[in-house]
């Protein structure tokens, strides 16, 4: 009887957890310093994330299907507590000694990590991210982070596999057209 009660309680607990909602993210694969994950809050877009020195986080991911060409970079740090959710910041990022990319980033908190979220549509930025050794970010004239991108190339290859899989298995959107009544004229 006790064993049956324990099993029933475990089943109820697991059902309650599942019924309580889908997790925000799920793991696709761990690749050394990088995790490849699926973000269910961003249209099931895959992303790669690495947490570096002092908890500084770099995250690169897809904003929707891979064919859209839309991506984002998130750079965050628990030290950047003054970042305001939704506020715009002009930032510059660079990879190794390559020309820099300047644009507007939006303040965002992911979990307990404040950071800057930058959307992009130029696939060259993804290639540089995968092919370079460091990413640096400047706010004004001050460099605020310089993170290693070691092993980002194999992680990027896995990121593409993840998004290809998600895209191929994405549920089609149900038709909003009314379907004919299957019972019309066939009653008793």
PyMOL commands that set and color helices and strands:
alter all, ss='L'
color gray80, all
select helices_A, chain A and resi 2-19+40-42+53-55+66-68+123-131+152-168
alter helices_A, ss='H'
color red, helices_A
select strands_A, chain A and resi 25-31+34-39+45-51+57-62+71-76+88-95+101-110+113-120+134-139+142-148
alter strands_A, ss='S'
color yellow, strands_A
deselect
rebuild
show_as cartoon
